[in-house]
Amino acid sequence: MAINHVSVLVHDVRAAAAPFVQAGHAVGEFEAFEAEGTDEVYLGPPDSGARLLLQAPHGPGPYLRAYQKRGAGLHHIALDVSDLPAFAARMGEIGWLLHPVSLLNFQKQRPVFFARPGVPVLLEVAQQAPVAAEAFINRVLVPVVAGNERFITDLNLPALQAVSSGGFSIRIGSTAWRLVAGQLVAD
């Protein structure tokens, strides 16, 4: 199992990507996905693992609903696994729930989402070989409701760390990035 990408909802992907460009990080192609109602861009080398995905809602859909409900911030963490049915069984054992919209996707072996009350982030899981290259993001602080830290630590991914106080942040190389007024800024 490995992190494929970390999705962060922002107001404007171009503005949110600008500090990463200034820091010299690779920035992918800016794309619009009408079916999802998002503008998106990946940050980090294309062949790296744990890339950063910036998403800005521009039309109806689940991302706009999430943005309206919670504002800018961590939306989902995508994981690559070698055996989706076995992984799903383990997720049930440690208390994660298959998101209702994912039931059909699971049967078709397409990416599925897991959710957990008290953990305000979704896990997107796909059955595919993890990228063998170095991870772009080497740490993700995942905010959780106090007492729910185990739902992150039980995933056994050292790059994911649960925090019950403080907010979401990521570390790229030796630089920590956190959300300030809806924008990722370097500490």
Secondary structure in CASP SS format (residue, H / E / C, confidence):
PFRMAT SS
TARGET T0000
AUTHOR 0000-0000-0000
METHOD secondary structure of the structure
MODEL  1
M C 1.00
A E 1.00
I E 1.00
N E 1.00
H E 1.00
V E 1.00
S E 1.00
V E 1.00
L E 1.00
V C 1.00
H C 1.00
D C 1.00
V H 1.00
R H 1.00
A H 1.00
A H 1.00
A H 1.00
A H 1.00
P H 1.00
F H 1.00
V H 1.00
Q H 1.00
A C 1.00
G C 1.00
H C 1.00
A C 1.00
V E 1.00
G C 1.00
E C 1.00
F C 1.00
E E 1.00
A E 1.00
F E 1.00
E C 1.00
A C 1.00
E C 1.00
G C 1.00
T E 1.00
D E 1.00
E E 1.00
V E 1.00
Y E 1.00
L E 1.00
G C 1.00
P C 1.00
P C 1.00
D C 1.00
S C 1.00
G E 1.00
A C 1.00
R E 1.00
L E 1.00
L E 1.00
L E 1.00
Q E 1.00
A E 1.00
P E 1.00
H C 1.00
G C 1.00
P C 1.00
G C 1.00
P H 1.00
Y H 1.00
L H 1.00
R H 1.00
A H 1.00
Y H 1.00
Q H 1.00
K H 1.00
R H 1.00
G C 1.00
A C 1.00
G E 1.00
L E 1.00
H E 1.00
H E 1.00
I E 1.00
A E 1.00
L E 1.00
D E 1.00
V E 1.00
S C 1.00
D C 1.00
L H 1.00
P H 1.00
A H 1.00
F H 1.00
A H 1.00
A H 1.00
R H 1.00
M H 1.00
G H 1.00
E H 1.00
I C 1.00
G C 1.00
W C 1.00
L E 1.00
L E 1.00
H C 1.00
P H 1.00
V H 1.00
S H 1.00
L H 1.00
L H 1.00
N H 1.00
F H 1.00
Q H 1.00
K C 1.00
Q C 1.00
R C 1.00
P C 1.00
V E 1.00
F E 1.00
F E 1.00
A E 1.00
R E 1.00
P C 1.00
G C 1.00
V E 1.00
P E 1.00
V E 1.00
L E 1.00
L E 1.00
E E 1.00
V E 1.00
A E 1.00
Q E 1.00
Q C 1.00
A C 1.00
P C 1.00
V C 1.00
A C 1.00
A C 1.00
E C 1.00
A E 1.00
F C 1.00
I C 1.00
N C 1.00
R E 1.00
V E 1.00
L E 1.00
V E 1.00
P E 1.00
V C 1.00
V C 1.00
A C 1.00
G C 1.00
N C 1.00
E C 1.00
R H 1.00
F H 1.00
I H 1.00
T H 1.00
D C 1.00
L C 1.00
N C 1.00
L C 1.00
P C 1.00
A C 1.00
L E 1.00
Q E 1.00
A E 1.00
V E 1.00
S C 1.00
S C 1.00
G C 1.00
G C 1.00
F C 1.00
S E 1.00
I E 1.00
R E 1.00
I E 1.00
G C 1.00
S C 1.00
T E 1.00
A E 1.00
W E 1.00
R E 1.00
L E 1.00
V E 1.00
A C 1.00
G C 1.00
Q E 1.00
L E 1.00
V E 1.00
A E 1.00
D C 1.00
END
